[in-house]
Amino acid sequence: MPRITLKKINLFVFVLVVCSGCDSAGIDEFVAEVAVSAVLIANEPLPPVRLALTGPISEPYDPVERSINDAQVQLQWVQDNGTTVDLPYVLSEDGLGIYEFASPEDSVLVEGGSTYRFEATVPGFAEPVTAETIVPNTFSVATPPPDTIFYQVGNSPRMDLTPTTYPGRQNIYMFNLRALDPENFPLTPFAADLVRDFDVDPVDLHEGNSPLLNESNYQVNPDGTIRISIVWLAFNFYGPQRFLITTVDDALVNFIQSQTIQFIPTTLSLGEIPNVVTNVENGLGVFGAVAQASTEAFLALAP
């Protein structure tokens, strides 16, 4: 089951779309750059890495033509004692700029709390493309919500998360709630109103995501666990539900925040659209990391 959701954001495609128009000097002076997309997930296998060239905003983007298939790619795992472990990557069989860990049979898992470095040498570019991230520490659901939740009966459902830390700041969370069997269960009243009154496609209600939320928004229990409440309006369908909780690294925090400003530029001057914030040197994109935990429950009609 895929773990990384983050609002189904295709980070790679979004970076290419945004960065294709980053040259403010004019389209005639456009210079292609290397775009990177990779997200490490704590306790999961090493992820694929996608590389491509950005394209001018005046032309349709061709992912096949713009894919980079001749780069030398590797990750490095920086251990606690400062030594590094090289993790070489090779072009996948599918090509299209997708690189995979060269020894998948070794079952190398991403280490929560560790630092990872990325480097790609791309023909035609003088400097290697590099990035670095710290993977959030792992956590789990200490106390899940009840197996069966009755819609709008009593307090909204809660769960407790084990404590975790991120260097230099509080944890920053994102929450995803997905209806696991929407074809066989009805919409909740609020979601049914959206479909009826605002012509919302029910498919768009299969899952929903929160914005970035700081740990200070939540109650800390005496045992150190974090108490999370799920508002009733988050549920769009009855039936089985999956709750996915994600903590994000600085690279994704900066990327998502700058992405949000682009879509909702309420604090910007007219016509001002800033570039997305990237942690990639000599290129663009995101080399980020997350930790995740999940649990499930059944949403039922009130008895």
N, C-alpha and C positions, 0 to 999 in steps of 0.2 A: 504494500500500500504506500503510495507516495506520501512523504512527510512534509516536504517544504511547500507551503501554500502561499503565504504572503499575498493574499488577494489574487492568486493566479497571475501575478505579475510576471511577464516574460521580460526579465531584466535585460537580457541581451537585445531583444528587438527594441525595447523602449530606449535604451542607450543609443542605439543606432539612429532612431528617429530623431531624438533630441539633438544629438551631437552632429547630425548631418547639416544643421544650420548654425553651427557655433561660430563660424568665421564672420565676424561683424564687418570686416573690411570689404566684403562683397563676394558674390558667387564666383567671379572670374579669378579670384585669388584663393579659391578653395584648395586645401592640401589634405589629402587623406591621412587619417590616423588609425592606429590599431585600437579596436574596441575589445574589451575583455569582459566575460561574464562567468562567474563561478561562485557558488555558495557552499561552504563546508558546513556539515551538520554533525554536531558532537555525537559520538558513538555510532555513526553511520560510516559506510565505506567512502573512500575518497571520491569526490564528485567529478563529473566531466568538466572540462574547461572549453569555452567557445571563444574563438578568435575570428575577427572580421575587420575589414576596412570600412571606415565611415564613407558615406557618399554625399554628394551635393544635394541640397534640399530641392533643387530645380529638376532633379531626375528621379524616376521611379527607382526604388531600391531593389536590387536583384541579390538575394541572399546567396545564390550559387556563385555568381560572378564575384561577389565581395568577400567570400569566405577565404580564410588564410589556411592553406593546407601544407605549407612547407616550412613551418616554424619548428624550432627546437624548444620544447616546453618542459619545465620541471617545477615541482614544489619542494620546499625544504621544511621539515619539522624541526623546530628549535626546542631542544629538551631543556629541562630545568637547570642542568649543569652548564648550559650554554653550547653544548655540542649540537651539531646539526645532522639530520638524516636526510639524504637525497631521495626524492620520490620522482623518478623519471616518468614522463608521459609520452604517449605515441598517438598518432592520428588514428581515430576510430575507423572501422570498416565503412561506416556511413559517410565519412568525409565531412564536407560542409563546415570545415573549421572546428570540428569537435574532437578534442583530445581526451584520452582516457589514461588512467594509471596503467603503466606498462606491465605490472605483475598482479593482476586482480586475484590470482589464486593465492596470494599471500594474505588476503583478508585484512588489510591494513585499515583500521578504523580511526576516524578523526578523534583526537584527544581533547576533551573539554579542558579549558583553561590554558591551553598551549598556544604558542605563536607559530604561524605558518607564513612562509614567504613564497611568492610566485615570481617566476622569471621566464620570459619568452624572448628568444632571439629570432627576429623576423627579417628575412632577406629584403634588402632595400631600405632598411632603417638602421641608422648608425648606432643608436643606443638600444640596449635591451629594455623591454617593457617589464616593469617590476611592480610588486604590490606586497603588502604585509597586513595580516590581521591577527587579532587574538580571539580565539574561539570562546564563547560564553561557557561557563561551567555547567555541567549537567544538573538537572533537577527532576523531580517527579511529582505526581499527584499523591499527596499524603492521605487526604480524605476526599474521596470522590463525592459527587452528588448522589442522591438515592438512585437505586436502579430504575425506579419508576417515578416520574415527576408528573403531578397533576396540574395542568395548565391554569395559571392564575389562582391557585389555591395556596394560601399562606404566603410566606416570604418567597422571593425568587430563589432559585437553586444556588447553592454555594459549593465551593471546593477549596481545599487547602493545598498549597504548594510547598514543597520543602525549600528551605532557604538556599540561596546561591549568591554568588558575588561576581562582579565584573570590575576590572582594575580602574580606579579613579572615579567611579560614579556608581549611582544606584542602577539596578537592573531596569531595562526598558522592555516592555512586553508588547506583543500583538496577540490577539485572540481570534480564532476562527471557529465558527459553529456551522457544521454541515449536517443537513438532513440526509440520512443514509438510504432511505427508501421513499423518496417523494412521489414515485409513480403509484404507490399503493396506500398512501395516507393523505388526508385532506390538508388544505391550508389552514393556518390559524386565523382567527377573525381579523386581526390587523393586516396580515398578508393578503387575505381575501379582499379586503377593502382596496389595497394597492392595485391588485389585478383588475378589480371592477371599475374603480374610479379614476385610475391613472394609467390604465392600459399597460401595466408592467407585465413582462413575460414571466410566467412562473419559473421557467428555467433559470432566470436571473436570481431567483430566491432560494435556490438549492443550498447555497452557503453564503455566509456573510462574515465580514472581517471588521475588527476594530481599528482605529488609528493607533499610532504609537502611544503607549501609556506608561508613565513613570511609576516605579514601585511605590512612591510616596502616596499614590492615589488609593492604596489598599491598606487594610487593617493588618497589623502584625500581631499574631497570637502570642501568648506567653511562651510557647515552646519554640518560637522563632519562625513558624510557618506563616505563609501569606494567605489571607482569606480573600477569595475572589467571589463576587456575586455576579450572576448572569441575569441581566434584565429580561423581563418577559418579552419585550418587543424584539429581542434578538431571534426568537423562534419563529420560523415561517411555516413549518410543516409539523404536524403530529408524527409520531412514530419514532424510530431509533435515531439518535443524534450522536455525533462525534464532536467532542470539544478538543481543539488543538491549541496548545499554549506555546508561544515561541518567544525566546529572549534573543535579542539581536545585538550584533557588534556595532562598533562606531561607524564602520564603513556603510552598513545598511541604514543606520539611523540617519546619517548625513544624506545618503542617497534618497531615502523615502521622504525626508523633510523637504529637500529641495524639489523633489518631484511634486509633492503636494502644493508647494508654492506656485509651480508652473501651471497646475490645473485650477488652483483657487488663489489667484494673485491679488487678494484683497488689500495687502499692505504695500503694493508696488505702485510706482508711477505709471501713468497710462503708456502702454507700449513697451514697458520694461519687463523682460522675461529673462531671468538669470539662468545660467547653465546649471545642470545637475552637478552636485559635488561628487568628485571621484577620488578614490584612494590609489589610483593607478598612476605610476610615474612613466613618462614618455608614451602615454597612451590615455585611453578613456575607459570608463566602465566601472565595474564593481567586482572586487575580489573580497567577498564577505563571508560571515560565519554566523551560525545560530545554534541554539540548543532548543530541544522541543520535548514536550510531554503531552500525552493525550489520555482521554478517558471517554466512556460512552454512557448513555442513559436513554431511557424511553420516555417520550412525552405523550401523556394520555389525556383524554378529555376528563373533566372533573366528574367524579362519580355522582 
